[in-house]
Every structure is written in structure tokens, then in C-alpha cells.
Amino acid sequence: MIEFPNHSRSYDRTRRAVRFWGHDSAIEASFFISEGALKRLQPDVHSDEPGFLNAFDCNRDLICAAASKLYVRGSRGTYDLVAANF
């Protein structure tokens, strides 16, 4: 089962997404949530790094729940959450 005990997150300008990490026992997986997905969750988000990080923080529980549904143990190291996941 994937868990998200690490509250670290960062904005990746190249991917135009917020990156965060989950852990399944000793396995670490990287997740990216796109700007479009964050805009769907919070339509009034400011379209800049602080705005997207704030939108992530305000919707962390919902984002982690969606990431848990997307995660498949051992299948890959990176997962992308897009607007369709919400």
C-alpha cells in the first residue's frame, strides 16, 4: 500500500507540474500532478509556482487519494496525475 508521509513537494517548470513522493515499504515512487489538474481542483489558482504549490497543499488529501488509485506496485517509478484523474 502506498503512503505519503513526506510532505515535501516541488514545482517542476519543465513538466509544468508539482512533484511529490509516495512510499510503499522501501519503494519510493515519484508523482507529478499537472497544472491542468490543479486548475481543475482549484479554478482560481494563481498560475505561478507559489500558486500551484498552494493549490497542491490545499488539496493534498484528494491528490494523494487519486495517486493511490493510480499506483501499481512495482510497475513504474513515476506517475502522472492529469485533470481526467479528478
C-alpha positions in Angstrom: 0.0 0.0 0.0 1.3 3.4 -0.9 1.6 6.1 1.7 2.5 9.8 1.5 4.3 10.6 4.8 6.7 13.0 3.2 5.0 16.4 2.8 7.8 17.7 0.5 6.8 18.8 -2.9 8.3 20.9 -5.6 7.3 22.7 -8.8 8.9 21.4 -12.0 8.8 24.1 -14.6 9.9 21.8 -17.4 7.0 19.4 -16.8 4.6 22.2 -15.7 3.7 20.0 -12.7 4.1 19.7 -8.9 6.2 16.7 -7.9 5.6 14.7 -4.7 6.7 11.3 -3.4 5.0 8.2 -2.1 6.4 5.2 -0.3 5.4 1.6 -0.5 7.6 -0.1 2.2 11.1 0.5 0.9 10.0 1.5 -2.6 9.8 5.2 -3.4 7.6 6.4 -6.3 7.5 9.9 -7.8 4.2 11.5 -8.7 3.5 14.6 -10.8 0.3 16.5 -10.8 -0.2 18.7 -13.9 -1.1 22.4 -13.8 -4.3 21.4 -15.6 -5.3 19.0 -12.8 -4.5 21.7 -10.2 -6.6 24.2 -12.1 -9.5 21.7 -12.1 -9.2 21.2 -8.4 -8.9 24.9 -7.7 -10.1 27.0 -10.6 -9.0 30.3 -9.0 -5.4 29.2 -8.7 -2.7 31.7 -9.5 -0.8 30.4 -12.5 2.7 30.7 -11.0 4.9 28.5 -8.8 3.6 29.7 -5.4 0.0 29.4 -6.7 0.4 25.8 -7.9 2.2 24.8 -4.7 -0.6 26.4 -2.6 -3.2 24.6 -4.7 -1.4 21.3 -4.0 -1.2 22.0 -0.3 -4.9 22.9 -0.1 -5.9 19.7 -2.0 -3.3 17.3 -0.7 -5.7 14.7 0.7 -7.7 14.5 -2.6 -4.5 14.4 -4.6 -3.0 11.6 -2.5 -6.2 9.6 -2.8 -6.1 9.9 -6.6 -2.4 9.0 -6.6 -3.1 5.9 -4.5 -5.7 4.7 -7.1 -3.1 5.2 -9.9 -0.3 3.5 -8.2 0.6 -0.1 -9.1 3.3 -1.7 -7.0 6.5 -2.4 -8.9 5.1 -1.3 -12.3 7.0 2.0 -12.7 8.8 4.7 -10.7 6.9 7.7 -12.0 3.2 8.5 -12.2 1.4 11.4 -13.8 -1.9 12.8 -12.5 -3.9 14.9 -15.0 -7.2 16.6 -15.0 -9.0 13.4 -16.0 -8.0 11.8 -12.7 -10.3 14.2 -10.9 
